[in-house]
């Protein structure tokens, strides 16, 4: 069975902060796709600063070396006229959904790392096309609509032993 992973990098960044530990994306690949022949693709979506910081660039390059297809978008600065606050935003929801559907014939199982309710309709449509859909996130950061639109939901707080980045790795 071919598997595709779609990782909302910004959403997972905040999930890691909430959990208090870092995800090991290599371990995640091995957990969901023990046989590399079963991996169609693993996509990782994130916003990047201009210029990209060295630590961030190293992380994204490491993901590429692990086999992830990294999709980046420059962070835009938006000023909220009401509050006067500066908001940084790099929305990659559209890119993620486009990749889901441009590649939908190439996999049978889609694993979505996000808690964003914006993906609800896309997941429903994937299921009508016969795809198994798994959502991975953590309580307090995942929309109930997303959980309900998936075949299965995995809560990261219960997967620390399998997914935590260990020192020196």
MDTraj code that builds the backbone (N, CA, C; nanometers):
import mdtraj as md
import numpy as np

residues = "UNK UNK UNK UNK UNK UNK UNK UNK UNK UNK UNK UNK UNK UNK UNK UNK UNK UNK UNK UNK UNK UNK UNK UNK UNK UNK UNK UNK UNK UNK UNK UNK UNK UNK UNK UNK UNK UNK UNK UNK UNK UNK UNK UNK UNK UNK UNK UNK UNK UNK UNK UNK UNK UNK UNK UNK UNK UNK UNK UNK UNK UNK UNK UNK UNK UNK UNK UNK UNK UNK UNK UNK UNK UNK UNK UNK UNK UNK UNK UNK UNK UNK UNK UNK UNK UNK UNK UNK UNK UNK UNK UNK UNK UNK UNK UNK UNK UNK UNK UNK UNK UNK UNK UNK UNK UNK UNK UNK UNK UNK UNK UNK UNK UNK UNK UNK UNK UNK UNK UNK UNK UNK UNK UNK UNK UNK UNK UNK UNK UNK UNK UNK UNK UNK UNK UNK UNK UNK UNK UNK UNK UNK UNK UNK UNK UNK UNK UNK UNK UNK UNK UNK UNK UNK UNK UNK UNK UNK UNK UNK UNK UNK UNK UNK UNK UNK UNK UNK UNK".split()
xyz = np.array([
    [0.0849, -0.1181, 0.0000],
    [0.0000, 0.0000, 0.0000],
    [0.0892, 0.1240, 0.0000],
    [0.0709, 0.2100, -0.0993],
    [0.1497, 0.3336, -0.1078],
    [0.0956, 0.4374, -0.0099],
    [0.1886, 0.5061, 0.0555],
    [0.1553, 0.6025, 0.1599],
    [0.2131, 0.7390, 0.1237],
    [0.1356, 0.8437, 0.1518],
    [0.1832, 0.9813, 0.1361],
    [0.1659, 1.0541, 0.2686],
    [0.2682, 1.1290, 0.3078],
    [0.2613, 1.2126, 0.4276],
    [0.2541, 1.3585, 0.3848],
    [0.1714, 1.4344, 0.4537],
    [0.1570, 1.5776, 0.4291],
    [0.1724, 1.6472, 0.5644],
    [0.2826, 1.7182, 0.5824],
    [0.3149, 1.7779, 0.7123],
    [0.3010, 1.9294, 0.7054],
    [0.2100, 1.9822, 0.7844],
    [0.1932, 2.1264, 0.8024],
    [0.3002, 2.1687, 0.9031],
    [0.4146, 2.2144, 0.8519],
    [0.5298, 2.2428, 0.9360],
    [0.5047, 2.3466, 1.0438],
    [0.4326, 2.4521, 1.0105],
    [0.4051, 2.5566, 1.1091],
    [0.3163, 2.5010, 1.2202],
    [0.2148, 2.4244, 1.1829],
    [0.1256, 2.3645, 1.2813],
    [0.2033, 2.2701, 1.3735],
    [0.2948, 2.1927, 1.3156],
    [0.3740, 2.0996, 1.3959],
    [0.4756, 2.1728, 1.4832],
    [0.5253, 2.2877, 1.4387],
    [0.6149, 2.3687, 1.5210],
    [0.5454, 2.4065, 1.6516],
    [0.4217, 2.4541, 1.6405],
    [0.3469, 2.4934, 1.7601],
    [0.3020, 2.3723, 1.8428],
    [0.2763, 2.2606, 1.7774],
    [0.2426, 2.1381, 1.8514],
    [0.3615, 2.0947, 1.9371],
    [0.4817, 2.1038, 1.8810],
    [0.6020, 2.0682, 1.9563],
    [0.6210, 2.1589, 2.0774],
    [0.5936, 2.2872, 2.0586],
    [0.6047, 2.3813, 2.1713],
    [0.5065, 2.3432, 2.2816],
    [0.3851, 2.3075, 2.2413],
    [0.2826, 2.2687, 2.3391],
    [0.3229, 2.1402, 2.4117],
    [0.3767, 2.0443, 2.3357],
    [0.4142, 1.9151, 2.3930],
    [0.5413, 1.9224, 2.4780],
    [0.6305, 2.0146, 2.4437],
    [0.7561, 2.0273, 2.5174],
    [0.8661, 1.9338, 2.4705],
    [0.8525, 1.8792, 2.3521],
    [0.9551, 1.7938, 2.2933],
    [0.9501, 1.8065, 2.1412],
    [1.0613, 1.7654, 2.0760],
    [1.0738, 1.7818, 1.9314],
    [1.0438, 1.6520, 1.8566],
    [0.9809, 1.6680, 1.7424],
    [0.9512, 1.5540, 1.6560],
    [1.0754, 1.5138, 1.5776],
    [1.0924, 1.3844, 1.5601],
    [1.1994, 1.3298, 1.4772],
    [1.1337, 1.2809, 1.3487],
    [1.1517, 1.3562, 1.2415],
    [1.0807, 1.3263, 1.1173],
    [1.1308, 1.1994, 1.0491],
    [1.2513, 1.1574, 1.0789],
    [1.2997, 1.0298, 1.0263],
    [1.2274, 0.9142, 1.0958],
    [1.2141, 0.9243, 1.2277],
    [1.1427, 0.8210, 1.3034],
    [0.9958, 0.8153, 1.2615],
    [0.9375, 0.9303, 1.2333],
    [0.7980, 0.9361, 1.1879],
    [0.7820, 0.8595, 1.0570],
    [0.8744, 0.8812, 0.9631],
    [0.8690, 0.8079, 0.8357],
    [0.8743, 0.6576, 0.8595],
    [0.9683, 0.6138, 0.9432],
    [0.9827, 0.4698, 0.9695],
    [0.8619, 0.4123, 1.0425],
    [0.7988, 0.4917, 1.1265],
    [0.6812, 0.4458, 1.2004],
    [0.5649, 0.4187, 1.1050],
    [0.5381, 0.5143, 1.0171],
    [0.4228, 0.5010, 0.9279],
    [0.4533, 0.4229, 0.8007],
    [0.5803, 0.4183, 0.7620],
    [0.6182, 0.3484, 0.6389],
    [0.7452, 0.2668, 0.6667],
    [0.7296, 0.1517, 0.7347],
    [0.8473, 0.0706, 0.7687],
    [0.9254, 0.0233, 0.6461],
    [0.8552, -0.0034, 0.5364],
    [0.9200, -0.0450, 0.4123],
    [0.9276, 0.0763, 0.3195],
    [1.0484, 0.1276, 0.2925],
    [1.0618, 0.2468, 0.2075],
    [0.9951, 0.2334, 0.0703],
    [0.9787, 0.1111, 0.0233],
    [0.9122, 0.0892, -0.1057],
    [0.7652, 0.1321, -0.1024],
    [0.7078, 0.1385, 0.0181],
    [0.5669, 0.1760, 0.0319],
    [0.5448, 0.3270, 0.0386],
    [0.6532, 0.4040, 0.0442],
    [0.6396, 0.5499, 0.0519],
    [0.6233, 0.6081, -0.0873],
    [0.5100, 0.6725, -0.1112],
    [0.4960, 0.7475, -0.2364],
    [0.5759, 0.8766, -0.2243],
    [0.5433, 0.9574, -0.1228],
    [0.6159, 1.0814, -0.0986],
    [0.5805, 1.1329, 0.0400],
    [0.6698, 1.2123, 0.0944],
    [0.6459, 1.2820, 0.2207],
    [0.6685, 1.4299, 0.1927],
    [0.5643, 1.5083, 0.2085],
    [0.5702, 1.6520, 0.1818],
    [0.5762, 1.7278, 0.3142],
    [0.6581, 1.8317, 0.3183],
    [0.6696, 1.9172, 0.4369],
    [0.6523, 2.0617, 0.3907],
    [0.5582, 2.1327, 0.4519],
    [0.5222, 2.2694, 0.4115],
    [0.5570, 2.3670, 0.5226],
    [0.6287, 2.4744, 0.4874],
    [0.6648, 2.5714, 0.5908],
    [0.6904, 2.7100, 0.5334],
    [0.6733, 2.8079, 0.6190],
    [0.7097, 2.9447, 0.5858],
    [0.8534, 2.9682, 0.6282],
    [0.9264, 3.0472, 0.5500],
    [1.0663, 3.0766, 0.5819],
    [1.0897, 3.2270, 0.5816],
    [1.1836, 3.2689, 0.6656],
    [1.2239, 3.4093, 0.6707],
    [1.3086, 3.4414, 0.5479],
    [1.3243, 3.5679, 0.5211],
    [1.4102, 3.6105, 0.4106],
    [1.5178, 3.7006, 0.4669],
    [1.6416, 3.6623, 0.4742],
    [1.6959, 3.5333, 0.4310],
    [1.6679, 3.4237, 0.5349],
    [1.6761, 3.3008, 0.4897],
    [1.6526, 3.1868, 0.5780],
    [1.7689, 3.1748, 0.6764],
    [1.7374, 3.1573, 0.8038],
    [1.8412, 3.1402, 0.9059],
    [1.9134, 3.0077, 0.8834],
    [2.0412, 3.0027, 0.9197],
    [2.1239, 2.8837, 0.8967],
    [2.0653, 2.7597, 0.9642],
    [2.0182, 2.7737, 1.0888],
    [1.9622, 2.6592, 1.1615],
    [1.8386, 2.6051, 1.0891],
    [1.7530, 2.6962, 1.0433],
    [1.6326, 2.6558, 0.9705],
    [1.6691, 2.5909, 0.8374],
    [1.7655, 2.6482, 0.7671],
    [1.8100, 2.5930, 0.6389],
    [1.8668, 2.4530, 0.6582],
    [1.9454, 2.4324, 0.7635],
    [2.0012, 2.2994, 0.7927],
    [1.8905, 2.1982, 0.8197],
    [1.7883, 2.2399, 0.8953],
    [1.6750, 2.1516, 0.9250],
    [1.6025, 2.1127, 0.7959],
    [1.5746, 2.2101, 0.7099],
    [1.5032, 2.1822, 0.5850],
    [1.5872, 2.0954, 0.4918],
    [1.7183, 2.1181, 0.4884],
    [1.8066, 2.0332, 0.4079],
    [1.8090, 1.8904, 0.4617],
    [1.8066, 1.8763, 0.5948],
    [1.8036, 1.7423, 0.6549],
    [1.6749, 1.6695, 0.6165],
    [1.5625, 1.7418, 0.6166],
    [1.4359, 1.6806, 0.5741],
    [1.4468, 1.6295, 0.4309],
    [1.5066, 1.7090, 0.3438],
    [1.5242, 1.6685, 0.2040],
    [1.6095, 1.5418, 0.1959],
    [1.7156, 1.5366, 0.2747],
    [1.8028, 1.4184, 0.2753],
    [1.7292, 1.2940, 0.3265],
    [1.6303, 1.3136, 0.4131],
    [1.5502, 1.2016, 0.4648],
    [1.4489, 1.1527, 0.3621],
    [1.4246, 1.2320, 0.2583],
    [1.3288, 1.1925, 0.1563],
    [1.2040, 1.2778, 0.1488],
    [1.1988, 1.3843, 0.2278],
    [1.0833, 1.4741, 0.2228],
    [1.0958, 1.5701, 0.1048],
    [0.9826, 1.6025, 0.0456],
    [0.9745, 1.7111, -0.0512],
    [0.9343, 1.8340, 0.0286],
    [1.0231, 1.9320, 0.0347],
    [0.9996, 2.0512, 0.1164],
    [0.9418, 2.1623, 0.0291],
    [0.8259, 2.2107, 0.0693],
    [0.7612, 2.3240, 0.0029],
    [0.7741, 2.4443, 0.0957],
    [0.8326, 2.5519, 0.0434],
    [0.8561, 2.6725, 0.1233],
    [0.7828, 2.7913, 0.0633],
    [0.7498, 2.8821, 0.1515],
    [0.6933, 3.0094, 0.1077],
    [0.7494, 3.1162, 0.2009],
    [0.7866, 3.2278, 0.1443],
    [0.8397, 3.3379, 0.2253],
    [0.7327, 3.3898, 0.3204],
    [0.7739, 3.4161, 0.4425],
    [0.6843, 3.4739, 0.5426],
    [0.6563, 3.6186, 0.5035],
    [0.5298, 3.6537, 0.5070],
    [0.4897, 3.7915, 0.4780],
    [0.4553, 3.8609, 0.6086],
    [0.4849, 3.9893, 0.6129],
    [0.4518, 4.0689, 0.7304],
    [0.3275, 4.1503, 0.6979],
    [0.2262, 4.1330, 0.7812],
    [0.0989, 4.2034, 0.7639],
    [0.0767, 4.2870, 0.8892],
    [0.0323, 4.4102, 0.8703],
    [0.0037, 4.4961, 0.9849],
    [-0.1458, 4.4986, 1.0104],
    [-0.1827, 4.4654, 1.1317],
    [-0.3227, 4.4700, 1.1734],
    [-0.3553, 4.6147, 1.2081],
    [-0.4401, 4.6761, 1.1273],
    [-0.4730, 4.8173, 1.1466],
    [-0.5449, 4.8428, 1.2781],
    [-0.6235, 4.7456, 1.3239],
    [-0.6972, 4.7634, 1.4493],
    [-0.6054, 4.7618, 1.5711],
    [-0.5166, 4.6635, 1.5755],
    [-0.4311, 4.6487, 1.6937],
    [-0.2951, 4.7159, 1.6765],
    [-0.2573, 4.7422, 1.5505],
    [-0.1254, 4.7987, 1.5243],
    [-0.0145, 4.6959, 1.5333],
    [-0.0531, 4.5690, 1.5506],
    [0.0459, 4.4626, 1.5643],
    [0.0929, 4.4124, 1.4286],
    [0.2153, 4.3631, 1.4305],
    [0.2747, 4.3029, 1.3121],
    [0.2450, 4.1532, 1.3156],
    [0.1883, 4.1006, 1.2084],
    [0.1552, 3.9582, 1.2003],
    [0.2405, 3.8966, 1.0904],
    [0.3062, 3.7868, 1.1227],
    [0.3873, 3.7145, 1.0234],
    [0.3073, 3.5935, 0.9771],
    [0.3009, 3.5766, 0.8448],
    [0.2144, 3.4718, 0.7918],
    [0.2744, 3.4135, 0.6640],
    [0.2636, 3.2825, 0.6516],
    [0.3017, 3.2119, 0.5288],
    [0.2050, 3.0954, 0.5153],
    [0.0927, 3.1195, 0.4561],
    [-0.0118, 3.0186, 0.4475],
    [0.0154, 2.9240, 0.3308],
    [0.0345, 2.7965, 0.3622],
    [0.0608, 2.6962, 0.2591],
    [-0.0513, 2.5944, 0.2467],
    [-0.1695, 2.6261, 0.3003],
    [-0.2830, 2.5332, 0.2926],
    [-0.3161, 2.4976, 0.1481],
    [-0.3162, 2.5975, 0.0613],
    [-0.3501, 2.5725, -0.0793],
    [-0.2492, 2.4782, -0.1432],
    [-0.1203, 2.5015, -0.1197],
    [-0.0171, 2.4149, -0.1764],
    [-0.0336, 2.2711, -0.1277],
    [-0.0678, 2.2564, -0.0018],
    [-0.0851, 2.1223, 0.0550],
    [-0.2020, 2.0498, -0.0117],
    [-0.3140, 2.1177, -0.0268],
    [-0.4316, 2.0559, -0.0894],
    [-0.4045, 2.0266, -0.2370],
    [-0.3356, 2.1164, -0.3057],
    [-0.3016, 2.0923, -0.4466],
    [-0.2166, 1.9662, -0.4585],
    [-0.1166, 1.9514, -0.3723],
    [-0.0338, 1.8299, -0.3767],
    [-0.1149, 1.7050, -0.3435],
    [-0.2062, 1.7157, -0.2471],
    [-0.2906, 1.6009, -0.2122],
    [-0.3660, 1.5500, -0.3347],
    [-0.4224, 1.6430, -0.4117],
    [-0.5073, 1.6024, -0.5232],
    [-0.4316, 1.5820, -0.6537],
    [-0.3190, 1.6486, -0.6732],
    [-0.2381, 1.6229, -0.7926],
    [-0.1727, 1.4857, -0.7876],
    [-0.1580, 1.4312, -0.6681],
    [-0.0909, 1.3021, -0.6517],
    [-0.1850, 1.1923, -0.6024],
    [-0.3140, 1.2208, -0.5943],
    [-0.4113, 1.1311, -0.5304],
    [-0.4152, 0.9903, -0.5914],
    [-0.3785, 0.9761, -0.7169],
    [-0.3803, 0.8439, -0.7811],
    [-0.2571, 0.7610, -0.7458],
    [-0.1612, 0.8219, -0.6771],
    [-0.0340, 0.7549, -0.6501],
    [-0.0235, 0.6923, -0.5116],
    [-0.1238, 0.7089, -0.4277],
    [-0.1192, 0.6532, -0.2930],
    [-0.2578, 0.6068, -0.2509],
    [-0.2596, 0.5177, -0.1500],
    [-0.3859, 0.4675, -0.0953],
    [-0.4117, 0.5213, 0.0457],
    [-0.3047, 0.5598, 0.1148],
    [-0.3183, 0.6114, 0.2516],
    [-0.2507, 0.7486, 0.2595],
    [-0.3241, 0.8455, 0.3136],
    [-0.2697, 0.9802, 0.3342],
    [-0.2620, 1.0072, 0.4838],
    [-0.1461, 1.0513, 0.5277],
    [-0.1264, 1.0850, 0.6684],
    [-0.1031, 1.2352, 0.6759],
    [-0.1935, 1.3033, 0.7452],
    [-0.1934, 1.4490, 0.7513],
    [-0.1483, 1.4930, 0.8898],
    [-0.0364, 1.5615, 0.8965],
    [0.0129, 1.6174, 1.0221],
    [-0.0318, 1.7622, 1.0293],
    [-0.1478, 1.7839, 1.0883],
    [-0.2029, 1.9187, 1.1050],
    [-0.3242, 1.9100, 1.1957],
    [-0.3614, 2.0230, 1.2495],
    [-0.4841, 2.0309, 1.3281],
    [-0.5792, 2.1329, 1.2708],
    [-0.5466, 2.1830, 1.1531],
    [-0.6171, 2.2943, 1.0901],
    [-0.7487, 2.2497, 1.0263],
    [-0.8579, 2.3085, 1.0708],
    [-0.9902, 2.2723, 1.0179],
    [-1.0065, 2.3090, 0.8712],
    [-0.9172, 2.3920, 0.8171],
    [-0.9244, 2.4269, 0.6748],
    [-0.9119, 2.3041, 0.5852],
    [-0.8558, 2.1961, 0.6371],
    [-0.8371, 2.0750, 0.5571],
    [-0.9568, 1.9798, 0.5620],
    [-1.0589, 2.0130, 0.6364],
    [-1.1732, 1.9231, 0.6545],
    [-1.2317, 1.8766, 0.5213],
    [-1.2670, 1.9677, 0.4346],
    [-1.3318, 1.9316, 0.3077],
    [-1.2386, 1.8488, 0.2191],
    [-1.1110, 1.8845, 0.2170],
    [-1.0148, 1.8083, 0.1367],
    [-1.0074, 1.6633, 0.1840],
    [-1.0077, 1.6427, 0.3152],
    [-1.0014, 1.5062, 0.3683],
    [-1.1283, 1.4287, 0.3360],
    [-1.2421, 1.4957, 0.3452],
    [-1.3686, 1.4303, 0.3084],
    [-1.3647, 1.3854, 0.1627],
    [-1.3154, 1.4711, 0.0739],
    [-1.3076, 1.4365, -0.0684],
    [-1.2092, 1.3227, -0.0933],
    [-1.0993, 1.3216, -0.0208],
    [-1.0031, 1.2120, -0.0358],
    [-1.0676, 1.0791, 0.0025],
    [-1.1454, 1.0812, 0.1085],
    [-1.2126, 0.9579, 0.1518],
    [-1.3154, 0.9124, 0.0481],
    [-1.3854, 1.0052, -0.0177],
    [-1.4817, 0.9650, -0.1212],
    [-1.4100, 0.9034, -0.2408],
    [-1.2814, 0.9305, -0.2542],
    [-1.2009, 0.8699, -0.3607],
    [-1.1373, 0.7393, -0.3150],
    [-1.1798, 0.6911, -0.1988],
    [-1.1327, 0.5619, -0.1510],
    [-1.0006, 0.5642, -0.0774],
    [-0.9530, 0.6809, -0.0407],
    [-0.8261, 0.6913, 0.0309],
    [-0.8486, 0.6770, 0.1808],
    [-0.7567, 0.6091, 0.2460],
    [-0.7577, 0.6037, 0.3917],
    [-0.6879, 0.7303, 0.4406],
    [-0.7511, 0.8016, 0.5331],
    [-0.6972, 0.9291, 0.5810],
    [-0.6725, 0.9211, 0.7314],
    [-0.5497, 0.9516, 0.7694],
    [-0.5103, 0.9541, 0.9099],
    [-0.4660, 1.0963, 0.9441],
    [-0.5168, 1.1486, 1.0538],
    [-0.4758, 1.2811, 1.1023],
    [-0.3883, 1.2619, 1.2254],
    [-0.2767, 1.3358, 1.2292],
    [-0.1856, 1.3320, 1.3429],
    [-0.1707, 1.4745, 1.3950],
    [-0.2012, 1.4933, 1.5220],
    [-0.1890, 1.6248, 1.5855],
    [-0.1926, 1.6029, 1.7364],
    [-0.2347, 1.7027, 1.8103],
    [-0.2469, 1.6855, 1.9548],
    [-0.3661, 1.7639, 2.0073],
    [-0.4266, 1.7123, 2.1115],
    [-0.5456, 1.7753, 2.1703],
    [-0.5170, 1.9205, 2.2043],
    [-0.6167, 2.0021, 2.1827],
    [-0.6024, 2.1448, 2.2070],
    [-0.5474, 2.2190, 2.0879],
    [-0.4992, 2.1442, 1.9874],
    [-0.4452, 2.2056, 1.8663],
    [-0.5068, 2.1451, 1.7405],
    [-0.6039, 2.0569, 1.7585],
    [-0.6659, 1.9925, 1.6431],
    [-0.8156, 2.0216, 1.6453],
    [-0.8673, 2.0582, 1.5298],
    [-1.0103, 2.0864, 1.5178],
    [-1.0882, 1.9553, 1.5182],
    [-1.1985, 1.9536, 1.5898],
    [-1.2832, 1.8343, 1.5956],
    [-1.3316, 1.7967, 1.4559],
    [-1.3511, 1.8963, 1.3698],
    [-1.3940, 1.8695, 1.2316],
    [-1.2902, 1.7859, 1.1576],
    [-1.1631, 1.8117, 1.1855],
    [-1.0570, 1.7370, 1.1194],
    [-1.0546, 1.5923, 1.1686],
    [-1.0691, 1.5749, 1.2979],
    [-1.0746, 1.4393, 1.3542],
    [-1.1919, 1.3628, 1.2937],
    [-1.3071, 1.4278, 1.2856],
    [-1.4277, 1.3623, 1.2336],
    [-1.4198, 1.3321, 1.0848],
    [-1.3377, 1.4050, 1.0103],
    [-1.3290, 1.3821, 0.8660],
    [-1.2248, 1.2762, 0.8304],
    [-1.1526, 1.2261, 0.9298],
    [-1.0484, 1.1260, 0.9061],
    [-1.0980, 0.9861, 0.9405],
    [-1.0288, 0.8862, 0.8864],
    [-1.0564, 0.7475, 0.9246],
    [-1.0033, 0.7194, 1.0645],
    [-0.8855, 0.7770, 1.0939],
    [-0.8228, 0.7580, 1.2247],
    [-0.7529, 0.8860, 1.2676],
    [-0.7391, 0.8997, 1.3983],
    [-0.6686, 1.0141, 1.4561],
    [-0.5631, 0.9621, 1.5527],
    [-0.4418, 1.0126, 1.5398],
    [-0.3328, 0.9791, 1.6310],
    [-0.2965, 1.1060, 1.7079],
    [-0.2938, 1.0962, 1.8405],
    [-0.2572, 1.2100, 1.9243],
    [-0.1084, 1.2008, 1.9579],
    [-0.0345, 1.3045, 1.9213],
    [0.1098, 1.3052, 1.9422],
    [0.1502, 1.2848, 2.0879],
    [0.0678, 1.3301, 2.1810],
    [0.1077, 1.3173, 2.3216],
    [0.1250, 1.1716, 2.3633],
    [0.0609, 1.0795, 2.2910],
    [0.0736, 0.9372, 2.3221],
    [0.1795, 0.8675, 2.2362],
    [0.2468, 0.9432, 2.1504],
    [0.3446, 0.8845, 2.0590],
    [0.4868, 0.9334, 2.0861],
    [0.5073, 0.9949, 2.2006],
    [0.6388, 1.0514, 2.2326],
    [0.7492, 0.9464, 2.2208],
    [0.7243, 0.8290, 2.2737],
    [0.8252, 0.7223, 2.2708],
    [0.8668, 0.6870, 2.1274],
    [0.7744, 0.6989, 2.0343],
    [0.8016, 0.6638, 1.8948],
    [0.8519, 0.7808, 1.8111],
    [0.8144, 0.9035, 1.8470],
    [0.8392, 1.0190, 1.7599],
    [0.9383, 1.1217, 1.8131],
    [0.9767, 1.1125, 1.9399],
    [1.0623, 1.2181, 1.9960],
    [1.2032, 1.2132, 1.9378],
    [1.2538, 1.3314, 1.9053],
    [1.3918, 1.3428, 1.8601],
    [1.4817, 1.3251, 1.9817],
    [1.5673, 1.2248, 1.9754],
    [1.6552, 1.1926, 2.0874],
    [1.7850, 1.2727, 2.0778],
    [1.8477, 1.3009, 2.1905],
    [1.9736, 1.3763, 2.1884],
    [2.0769, 1.3069, 2.0998],
    [2.1463, 1.3869, 2.0210],
    [2.2514, 1.3330, 1.9353],
    [2.2036, 1.2746, 1.8038],
    [2.0722, 1.2865, 1.7762],
    [2.0231, 1.2329, 1.6478],
    [1.9787, 1.3442, 1.5568],
])
top = md.Topology()
chain = top.add_chain()
for i, resn in enumerate(residues, 1):
    res = top.add_residue(resn, chain, resSeq=i)
    for name in ("N", "CA", "C"):
        top.add_atom(name, md.element.get_by_symbol(name[0]), res)
traj = md.Trajectory(xyz[None], top)
